[in-house]
């Protein structure tokens, strides 16, 4: 992490250098001087307006520049969030604003077998999918970092599952997993590998694995591309140096690649966990949470409770149970970022 | 309280609309609306896509004609599947965006406080067409008042293959549940099993499974709609029957979504399933060019539900017109509904609809609204059978939640797959039902 620091400094100073030079070429020396300190030019210096005060005052300017982002975050993130928290504490329905009922929604949820099963499913779904994403994503990134023919084309193609709209990808998988017309089963049976194929979406355990697999399929490209970017940022001289020191292929991976790619990989990992944990489209498209709620995840249950059944309060409570998990992850991630930028 | 707030909102909305909206509101009380009153007003109607394309085209035509006659600007906004439901919820929540929407029977109950009272219109329509069927009243009357107007119901029938049944030694569709079980075994032995949807299929899941519960005397609620009555000997008998017939099903039915039984039937993989007449209509449309589809058309029939120990029942999806109380154009709303139920429109719309959606009007039994195709003949009888979820209570929000959560479907599925014993499956369902009710009866 210390490496990029000095490099950034040198690049900044070298970028700054040409400015006065080009200014000097086109005009006379005095203009070159103003270019170096543009603010207190003649006209502005005379009438110092409120605006110039603000611009001169670094603190105020800072707040001014941050304001749009803060306003956007408040309007699009904070407001809906607090509204949802408010809803979760009421028995609000689509037609009736309801009354404050404290934590009763959460108590009711905990009493429901469907909810407890959903919670369990969500954790298995997330852990399974993220593990596959991580292993396959890093593996793919390592392969893509090697040089081979059509490397650019392959790198672009790898992104496809990530680019294809969720609904389309899910439809294709639905055909492959179809209870009666599964293409995968057809291939397995025709090739003589199996006598009757798998019950991809019918067997409750296998169904959870199937939706998890599709989620992973969709997420692997992101992991691979992010890790690949991290790999490409590793200077070749580190590998050369470690080779001279006698490091083998595995040791180079263990002591050079892994530590240097770790920060970017962890970021991708956290994002993957968050996205998987709150995924809706794949489960809804493939199984609607069935068979017998075996694939219900918090997002689909929240939709079913809040919108389909009209219990806004309870639906909000279901989705808010994602909060503690996501909060821990986000705090951890933020602290990590702060620590690394402080260095 | 809700009433007051709603009125306040309406009067606030009146202001920007100016002079046009004001007379429209006051005109609500007067029966005849002069043409000039609606001129320049706007009416937004939310709709989905009905399966028979001509019925959608007729809705568009009605809007165009009415717009021309009254000078009202009518817009039909179409949404696919669940999107319509979400959009309706948004209109209810915000009080703006549309004046009318196509909804389902549960919507009447969930949104009752936010819908226009259309009792007088419903009475008038009832008088015109020989009275409403019970399923219509159940779908639209809340607390003695009509809060929506039934568009129709889509009867689900047993779609069965005459050739496959004949090969298994049967010439008719069984008329008892014992007979159906026996038939399923024979068909399974011949390699042409039947299949009943036990998955999270919002349409078929309901029309396939509720009739089984009722046929054995099971019910979800007592008449008060609040007392859970699912745990009964009748329910247990239904679950046990299901567990046995499931052994003769095609594999995979617990994962079936709405399209799956259609596909299996069209591919000749199953000999019978419960479905609306769309399998037949789609095959008939393609029969001229596709020999496989022609084969289906020639060798299929529609049969009614067998009779169980407690009788013969069916459960169909219902569509209703939801008149939003927040609409600033109540007069336009009313005019549109009047046009829809007019003698000039509704019988024609029903006939062209090929018995896919049938208005629940008793007088239609003797009118020329039925398709001439002999294979669709039975739908005239099926139309009289519908019972709505929530029985013996009304199709209340609690009943709707049970449908949306597939409690009944999963109860059967859990027992069929052996995940729970029949007794435990019923107990599981009872607990989930009690939860749903507990949530609704909170003080």
Interface residues (C-beta under 8 A of the other chain):
Chain A: X91 X93 X94 X95 X96 X101 X104 X108 X111 X112 X113 X114 X178 X179 X180 X181 X199 X201 X202 X204 X207 X287 X288 X289 X290 X291 X292 X293 X304 X307 X308 X309 X310 X311 X314
Chain B: X2 X82 X85 X86 X89 X92 X93 X110 X111 X112 X113 X114 X198 X199 X200 X250 X251 X252 X253 X254 X255 X256 X257 X260 X263 X264 X267 X269 X397 X400 X401 X404 X405 X406 X410 X413 X414 X417 X419 X428 X431 X432 X435 X438 X439 X442
